[in-house]
Amino acid sequence: MKKIINDPATVVADALRGMALAHADLLDVQYDPAVVVRADAPVPRKVAVVSGGGSGHEPLHGGFVGRGMLDAACPGAVFTSPTPDQVQAALARTDGGAGAVLIVKNYTGDVLNFETGAELAAVDGVDVRTVVVDDDVAVRDSLFTAGRRGVGGTVLVEKVVGAAAERGVGLDGCEALARKVIGQVRSMGLALSPCTVPHAGQPSFALGDDEMELGVGIHGEPGRRRVPLAPADSLVPALLDPILADLPFAEGDRVLLFTNGMGGTPLMELYLAHGIAERLLAERGITVERRLVGPYVTSLEMQGMSLTLLKLDDELVELWDAPVRTAALRWGV
């Protein structure tokens, strides 16, 4: 295992210390329990938007804490759900008196621990609404979930709901908006190589040099099937076609196309894949109105990519374009 770390047991805390220094104008980081909070929290009379999950997927979620997106993120150990006391602490630190929306990826541990954290916060007097993102069309159930996994669509939910909360939309409106985005977003990914979790010290799965895992999750868990490596002109439709068929998307739809890298894939290859996806969508009469390309939901150093499509309307376009200032996303400010 080759990694720039000291001790696998302290890798998350060590990374958080560096993150706090790198973005001191944006973030306030506490370590016991670990929570990343926007520097000006709590914002009075604003709905708090909180998310989190296992570390190793950076910049998700801590990289999206800041004005116009998340009020707080709960970082668990690598590929491990945060604990309920982290969730409770995040809600306490961000409670501005207007309630909170918890955005949770559909992994069994995440769902259970966030729900428990929400119950603890409710005892403290915080009105909490929980929404679960389940956008991965690859498999109905996985090793880690009942139902579909939550993957790249989580970024889009966080951006849209964060923008609405920043504008003063109330708790009911923010929750409804989150459910609307979850209902209109779909994703699928592939892996070309495994990653190595620091405390495991060995690759999380084995792939031959001429193989790829199609429909993989963000932890390297198995997908639809293992297939021979193919050129990009074949890889991209292998991801895009199941997404298009699932909602289904149709001619005349307006979409946001998110081409995501898993951590070990260069931006050159992501742009190459994005170009193919845009061409295929145009051939189907689907208009790409907004785009996001880059490594935003990663799996440590895993090579691979995912595609996410969100069906847009004027409301979602306006909220996507709204100002955001975080470590990983920044425009309009």
Helices and strands as residue ranges (DSSP letters): G 8-10, H 11-22, E 27-31, E 34-38, E 48-55, G 62-64, E 66-67, E 72-78, H 84-94, E 100-105, H 108-123, E 128-133, H 153-166, H 171-184, E 185-191, E 211-214, E 225-228, H 232-246, E 254-261, H 267-283, E 287-294, E 304-311, H 314-321, E 324-326, E 330-331
